[in-house]
Each structure stands twice: as structure tokens, then as C-alpha cells.
Amino acid sequence: MVIQTIVSFLSGSGFVLLAMTVASGQVQKLVDVQSYPVDDSLGHYVFSAMAAHPNGRVYLGTSIKGRKFAHLVELDPSTGRVRDVADMLKVTGQFDKQMVPQSKIHTQIVVDKRGRLWFGTWAEEFRSSGFPKGYPGGHLVSYDPNTAQAVDHGVLIGPRVEEPTKVSDYGLYLIALDINRDKNELYILTGDEIQLLVYDITTNKHFTAGTIDAPAENLVHYGIRDLKVAADGNVYIFDHWGRIVRYDREKKNLEPLDLWIPGSNKQGMCMPFQVGINAQKTKIYGAGSAGHRLFELEISPGKPPHIEDLGPAYDAFEGHNASAFGVVHAVVVAPDGRVYYPSTGGGELFMYDPATKKRSYLGRMKIANSGEGGFYASGGWAGCQTPDGTIYFGGADHGPKQEQLCFFAIVPPGRRQ
């Protein structure tokens, strides 16, 4: 039996939607994908901003080079149509106010009980060189697919000093977020100063829960890329050094836990760029940026959180070279509990099965309609899953235009029902 899948990636020259075919119950070393290009004026790459909506559509937040504005893009898998649904220039209205565009949707995209999408922005152009005077900080934005309306909820935290001396003094950007749908709360991380904000989406009010400090005085924060709301109602944050910090919702306090991601030396960067959580919200998976070791954080009611080292993320590939494969960025946990993650350097797709505790190499993602010679997907940077279990990744391809921004959708082979 053959399973048809749809795969989409984001890359440097535009968006591409890919259809993938894999044999059920048989792992192929080459996975064919079909590409559907999208206008590159919408963005050049993606980080964490991807979400599946209950309406069956998939949404992706772009990042764009130069002094331009990011976009929220919608994919309709039933038709293969990709369209721009929210231009951050029009949403934030900042073009005439100051010179720094909101050119990056960096945070995860989450969906509330009403079906609205929530995400945060950043000014990518000046990430390394420093923001010119006047950058107000990142915006919190929502988009309602039912009304096709995007709303700017403003800058949650503005400049902290009158005469800025460093990048972060110009305003705090929004780097990661998650949602507690039952409580109608967003949990938002800012950068460069790592503050946790709690935002009530019913009142549109927020408060600062605290700042995540370095584990030692001689260490300086670089950033944090992900956090997850677990079944116990608390928020688990993965910091720069591979330490896990918990926000206790009832006590309203931040607590560094004595839990460290495998591979961390407690001195250098070992944060996971993204993590995935299972449907029950009891197990979180990812891999640290140092050592690329897969981990499982288990949060069970009545028990302390426990972290397990699952081994090297890429060792299922014979003769693998972790440095060539790059970091593990996108992590998606399917409804059956299996964990899927592509490499960011080679377009290789891997899976971890918690039932068997085995890691598998599924194959290199090959673009089927690339013509003679063939081109490959170069990696996956964001991920999500639709209600039917189809998995989507955002990343890049090595197609005719090189490093083209794309969508990928995959129906996992041989999945458990």
C-alpha cells in the first residue's frame, strides 16, 4: 500500500508545497516530494512559526531579509493553494513611525479556543548589528481565520532605558510562546533579557511573571527558544544552557529545576531550538544544540519531572555526521506518540518510537519534480500536525533557485491508529 503525503518547506526564494509518497510499512532511503513554489516576496525562511488549524489549514509565519515586513501565510491542503493572509506592515502600521520593520515572526503560532492564531514579532534585519534608535519592541498579534482579520495587540514591553547602549535596550522582542487553552492564557518569552510574560486573551492584560537568570554569575543569557504547557498546568522552559525552568501557575513563580538536557556542561549553549509535546501533554521531546542528544521530559501527576537521555538523534543513519546534519530544530509528536524530526543540514528525516525506544532513519527527502539530476530538501525548521495526523515541516530546499522557502506535509508511514 502506498500513502500519499503533502509536504511543504520555506526557503530563500519563496514558498514551496511538497507532496511526499512513502510505502506503508517499508522505510525508503529516498523519500520523493513534489514541490509547489510560492512567491518569494512573502519571506525567505522560517524559524518556529507554524501551526495546524482545526479548519484543516496550515499557517506559517515568515522571516524576510532586508527592511521588509514578515507575513502570515496560509496553506489549504485540499487545493494546494498558498496565500498571504496578514502583512505585518499593515497589521503593526509602523512604516511611517520608525525605520525598523517587524521583519520576523519568530515565536511559535498557537490556536485558542475561538480558533484565533497568536504569535509575536521581531526585527530580524538588525539582530546582529544592533537596532537603530526607536525600535519599540516586538508586537503580539492575533489572526482570526473566520473573519480574516488580524489584530495588533501592541508592544508588551517597551524600551528600558532612555539612552540605549546595547541591542536589547531598544525594546524587547518576542521569541517564544505557548497557550493554556483552558485558562485562556499565553506564556511569552522575551529576548534578550529573558522575561516570562503571562497574557490573558480574554482581558488583553498581562503581567511579568519574572526574569530567568543565568545559573552562574559569569554566564550571560543568549536566548531561549521554546516552552511548553504540560498536563499539570505548569509551564516548562528550556534555557540557554540546557537547564529546565518551571513556572508554577498556582504559585505564580519561576523555579529553576535541577534537570539538565543531555549534553549540557552547564556552561555553554545546549538549548533545544524547539521541542514537541505528546497529545496527553505528559512527555516533551527535543535535542540540545550541544551533542544533538534526543531527550524525553516526563511530567506525570503526583511525580517529580524526570528527564531521560534517548541517545544521539542522528545515529540511526549509518556513518552519520552530526555537524553536517545541523541542529535538531523542528520536533513533531504524532497522535500515536511517535516523534518525527528532520535534520536542518541535509534534509534527512528521523523518527523515535517510544513504544520500542528505537530511533529510525526514514530517508532523505527528494523533490520529485526537480527535473533531471534531482534536488533535495535541505532541512526542516518548524513543524506541526493537522487533526488527521498529517505532519508539516517548514524549511528549505535545494531546488533550481537554491534555498527556496517551502511547506512540507507528511503522512507518517506505518503509523499506529
Residue pairs with C-beta under 8 A, 6 or more apart in sequence:
1 23
1 24
1 25
2 21
2 22
2 23
2 24
3 21
3 22
3 23
3 24
3 411
3 413
4 19
4 20
4 21
4 411
5 19
5 20
5 21
5 22
5 390
5 409
5 410
5 411
6 17
6 18
6 19
6 20
6 77
6 80
6 390
6 392
6 408
6 409
6 410
7 17
7 18
7 19
7 20
7 33
7 365
7 377
7 392
7 393
7 407
7 408
7 409
7 410
8 15
8 16
8 17
8 18
8 36
8 58
8 60
8 75
8 82
8 392
8 393
8 394
8 406
8 407
8 408
8 409
9 15
9 16
9 18
9 377
9 380
9 393
9 394
9 395
9 396
9 397
9 404
9 405
9 406
9 407
9 408
10 16
10 43
10 45
10 46
10 60
10 62
10 381
10 382
10 394
10 395
10 396
10 405
10 406
10 407
11 44
11 45
11 378
11 395
11 396
11 397
11 399
11 403
11 404
11 405
11 406
12 40
12 44
12 45
12 396
12 401
12 402
12 403
12 404
12 405
13 40
13 44
13 401
13 402
13 403
13 404
13 405
14 37
14 38
14 39
14 40
14 41
14 42
14 401
14 404
14 405
14 406
15 37
15 38
15 39
15 40
15 42
15 43
15 60
15 73
15 82
15 404
15 405
15 406
15 407
16 35
16 36
16 37
16 38
16 397
16 399
16 404
16 405
16 406
16 407
17 35
17 36
17 38
17 75
17 80
17 82
17 406
17 407
17 409
18 33
18 34
18 35
18 36
18 365
18 367
18 377
18 397
18 406
18 407
18 408
18 409
19 33
19 34
19 36
19 368
19 409
20 31
20 32
20 33
20 34
20 365
20 408
20 409
20 410
20 411
21 31
21 32
21 368
22 28
22 31
22 362
22 363
22 410
22 411
22 413
23 413
24 413
24 414
25 413
25 414
26 413
26 414
27 360
27 361
27 362
27 363
27 413
28 362
28 363
29 361
29 363
29 364
30 363
30 364
30 366
31 349
31 362
31 363
31 364
31 365
31 366
32 366
32 367
32 368
33 365
33 366
33 367
33 368
33 377
33 408
34 367
34 368
34 369
35 367
35 368
35 369
35 370
35 397
35 399
35 406
36 80
36 82
37 404
38 73
38 82
38 405
38 406
38 407
40 401
40 404
40 405
42 62
42 64
42 71
42 73
42 84
42 405
43 62
43 63
43 64
43 70
43 71
43 73
43 405
44 62
44 63
44 64
44 65
44 405
45 62
45 63
45 381
45 396
45 405
46 60
46 61
46 62
46 63
46 381
46 382
46 394
46 395
46 405
47 63
47 104
47 105
47 106
47 381
47 382
48 106
48 107
48 108
48 176
48 225
48 226
48 273
48 274
48 381
48 382
49 60
49 61
49 62
49 105
49 106
49 107
49 108
49 109
49 119
49 382
49 394
50 58
50 59
50 60
50 61
50 108
50 109
50 330
50 382
50 383
50 384
50 392
50 393
50 394
51 58
51 59
51 108
51 109
51 110
51 111
51 117
51 384
52 58
52 59
52 384
52 385
52 386
52 387
52 392
53 59
53 111
53 115
53 117
53 145
54 111
54 115
54 387
55 115
55 145
56 76
56 77
56 78
56 386
56 387
56 388
57 74
57 75
57 76
57 77
57 145
58 74
58 75
58 77
58 384
58 386
58 392
58 407
58 409
59 72
59 73
59 74
59 75
59 85
59 109
59 117
59 143
60 72
60 73
60 75
60 109
60 382
60 394
60 407
61 70
61 71
61 72
61 73
61 105
61 106
61 107
61 109
61 119
62 70
62 71
62 72
62 73
62 105
62 405
63 70
63 103
63 104
63 105
63 106
63 124
64 70
64 71
64 103
64 104
64 124
65 103
65 124
65 125
66 103
66 125
67 99
67 100
67 101
67 103
67 125
68 101
68 103
69 87
69 88
69 89
69 92
69 95
69 101
69 102
69 103
70 88
70 102
70 103
70 104
70 105
70 121
70 124
71 84
71 86
71 87
71 88
72 84
72 85
72 86
72 88
72 105
72 109
72 117
72 119
72 141
72 143
72 150
73 82
73 83
73 84
73 85
74 82
74 83
74 84
74 85
74 145
75 81
75 82
75 392
75 407
76 82
77 386
77 390
77 409
82 407
85 143
85 145
85 148
85 150
86 141
86 143
86 150
88 101
88 102
88 103
88 105
88 121
88 139
88 141
89 95
89 101
89 102
90 150
91 139
91 141
91 150
91 151
91 152
92 102
92 121
92 139
92 141
92 152
93 152
94 100
94 101
94 102
94 136
95 101
98 134
98 135
98 136
99 132
99 134
100 123
100 125
100 126
100 131
100 132
100 134
100 135
101 123
101 125
102 121
102 122
102 123
102 138
102 139
103 122
103 123
103 124
103 125
104 121
104 122
104 123
104 124
104 127
105 119
105 120
105 121
105 122
106 120
106 121
106 122
106 124
106 138
106 173
106 174
106 175
106 176
107 119
107 120
107 174
107 175
107 176
107 177
107 188
108 119
108 176
108 177
108 178
108 226
108 274
109 117
109 118
109 119
110 117
110 118
110 119
110 177
110 178
110 179
110 186
111 117
111 118
111 179
112 118
112 179
112 181
112 184
112 201
113 181
113 184
114 144
115 144
115 145
115 146
116 142
116 143
116 144
116 201
117 142
117 143
117 144
117 145
118 140
118 141
118 142
118 177
118 179
118 186
118 201
119 140
119 141
119 177
120 138
120 139
120 140
120 141
120 173
120 174
120 175
120 177
120 188
121 138
121 139
121 141
121 173
121 174
122 138
122 173
122 174
122 175
122 191
123 131
123 135
123 138
123 173
126 132
126 135
126 167
127 167
130 166
130 167
130 170
131 164
131 167
131 170
131 171
132 170
133 164
133 170
134 170
135 170
135 171
136 155
136 158
136 159
136 171
137 155
137 156
137 157
137 158
137 159
137 170
137 171
137 172
137 173
138 155
138 156
138 171
138 172
138 173
138 174
138 190
139 152
139 153
139 154
139 155
139 174
140 152
140 153
140 154
140 156
140 174
140 186
140 188
140 199
141 150
141 151
141 152
141 153
142 150
142 151
142 153
142 201
143 149
143 150
143 151
144 150
144 151
153 204
155 171
156 172
156 174
156 188
156 190
156 197
156 199
156 206
157 171
157 172
157 190
157 195
157 197
157 208
158 171
158 172
159 169
159 170
159 171
160 168
160 169
160 172
160 193
161 169
164 170
167 192
168 191
168 192
168 193
172 190
172 191
172 192
172 193
172 195
173 190
173 191
174 188
174 189
174 190
175 189
175 190
175 191
175 223
175 224
175 225
176 188
176 189
176 224
176 225
176 226
176 227
177 186
177 187
177 188
177 189
177 227
178 186
178 187
178 227
178 228
178 229
178 235
179 185
179 186
179 187
179 229
180 187
180 229
180 233
180 249
183 233
183 249
184 200
184 201
184 202
185 198
185 199
185 200
185 201
186 197
186 198
186 199
186 201
187 196
187 197
187 198
187 199
187 209
187 227
187 229
187 235
187 247
188 196
188 197
188 198
188 199
188 206
189 195
189 196
189 197
189 224
189 227
189 237
190 197
191 223
191 224
192 221
192 222
192 223
193 211
193 221
194 211
194 212
194 221
194 223
194 224
194 239
195 208
195 209
195 210
195 211
195 212
196 208
196 209
196 210
196 211
196 212
196 235
196 237
196 247
196 254
197 206
197 207
197 208
197 209
198 206
198 207
198 208
198 209
199 205
199 206
200 206
209 247
209 252
209 253
209 254
210 247
210 253
210 254
211 254
212 221
212 224
212 237
212 239
212 245
212 254
212 256
214 220
214 221
214 240
214 241
215 241
215 243
215 256
215 266
216 266
216 267
219 241
219 267
221 239
221 240
222 240
222 269
223 240
223 271
224 237
224 238
224 239
224 240
224 271
225 238
225 271
225 272
225 273
225 274
226 238
226 272
226 273
226 274
226 275
226 286
227 235
227 236
227 237
227 238
228 235
228 236
228 275
228 277
228 281
228 284
229 235
229 281
230 236
230 277
230 281
230 282
230 284
230 299
231 280
231 281
231 282
231 299
231 301
232 299
232 301
233 249
233 250
234 246
234 247
234 248
234 249
234 299
235 246
235 247
235 249
236 244
236 245
236 246
236 284
236 297
236 299
236 305
237 244
237 245
237 246
237 247
237 254
238 244
238 245
238 261
238 271
238 272
238 275
238 286
239 245
239 271
240 269
240 270
240 271
241 260
241 264
241 266
241 267
241 268
241 269
241 270
241 271
242 260
242 261
242 263
242 264
242 266
242 270
242 271
242 288
242 290
243 256
243 257
243 259
243 260
243 261
243 264
243 266
244 256
244 257
244 259
244 260
244 261
244 297
244 305
244 307
245 254
245 255
245 256
245 257
246 254
246 255
246 257
246 305
247 253
247 254
247 255
248 255
257 305
259 297
259 305
259 307
260 266
260 270
260 307
261 270
261 271
261 272
261 286
261 288
261 293
261 295
261 307
262 288
262 291
262 293
262 295
262 307
262 309
263 270
263 288
263 290
263 291
263 292
263 293
264 270
264 288
264 290
265 290
268 290
269 289
269 290
270 288
270 289
270 290
270 291
271 288
271 289
272 286
272 287
272 288
272 289
272 295
272 328
272 331
273 289
273 327
273 328
273 329
274 286
274 329
274 330
274 331
274 382
274 383
275 284
275 285
275 286
275 331
276 284
276 285
276 286
276 331
276 332
276 333
276 339
276 341
276 383
277 283
277 284
277 285
277 333
278 284
278 285
278 333
278 337
279 333
279 335
279 337
281 299
282 298
282 299
282 300
283 296
283 297
283 298
283 299
283 333
283 337
283 354
284 296
284 297
284 299
285 294
285 295
285 296
285 297
285 331
285 333
285 339
285 352
286 294
286 295
286 328
286 331
287 293
287 294
287 295
287 313
287 327
287 328
287 331
287 341
288 295
289 327
291 312
292 312
292 313
292 314
292 322
292 325
292 327
292 328
293 309
293 310
293 311
293 312
293 313
294 309
294 310
294 311
294 312
294 313
294 328
294 339
294 352
294 359
295 307
295 308
295 309
295 310
296 307
296 308
296 310
296 354
297 305
297 306
297 307
298 305
298 306
298 307
298 308
299 305
300 306
310 352
310 357
310 359
311 359
312 320
312 322
313 322
313 328
313 341
313 350
313 359
314 320
314 322
314 325
314 343
314 348
314 350
315 359
316 350
316 359
316 360
316 361
317 325
317 348
317 350
317 361
318 361
324 345
324 346
325 343
325 344
325 345
325 346
325 348
326 343
326 344
326 345
326 346
326 379
327 344
328 341
328 343
328 344
329 344
329 379
329 380
329 381
329 382
330 341
330 342
330 380
330 381
330 382
330 383
330 393
330 394
330 395
331 339
331 340
331 341
331 383
332 339
332 340
332 341
332 383
332 384
332 385
332 391
332 392
332 393
333 339
333 340
333 385
334 340
334 385
334 389
334 391
334 412
334 415
335 385
335 389
335 415
336 389
336 415
336 416
336 417
337 353
337 354
337 355
337 416
338 351
338 352
338 353
338 354
338 412
338 415
338 416
339 351
339 352
339 353
339 354
340 349
340 350
340 351
340 383
340 391
340 410
340 412
341 349
341 350
341 351
341 352
341 380
341 383
342 348
342 349
342 350
342 365
342 377
342 379
342 380
342 393
342 395
343 349
343 350
343 379
343 380
344 378
344 379
344 380
344 381
344 395
345 378
345 379
346 364
346 376
346 378
346 379
347 364
347 365
347 376
347 377
347 378
347 379
347 380
347 395
347 397
347 398
348 361
348 363
348 364
348 365
349 361
349 362
349 363
349 364
349 365
349 380
349 410
350 359
350 360
350 361
350 362
351 359
351 360
351 362
351 412
352 358
352 359
352 360
353 360
355 416
362 413
364 376
365 376
365 377
365 408
366 374
366 375
366 376
366 377
367 374
367 375
367 376
367 377
367 397
367 399
370 399
370 400
371 400
375 397
375 398
375 399
375 400
376 397
376 398
377 395
377 396
377 397
377 398
377 406
377 408
378 395
378 396
378 397
378 398
378 403
379 395
379 396
380 393
380 394
380 395
380 408
381 393
381 394
381 395
381 396
382 393
382 394
382 395
383 391
383 392
383 393
383 394
384 391
384 392
385 391
385 392
386 392
386 409
389 411
389 412
389 415
390 409
390 410
390 411
391 409
391 410
391 411
391 412
392 407
392 408
392 409
392 410
393 407
393 408
393 409
393 410
394 405
394 406
394 407
394 408
395 406
395 408
396 403
396 404
396 405
396 406
397 403
397 404
397 406
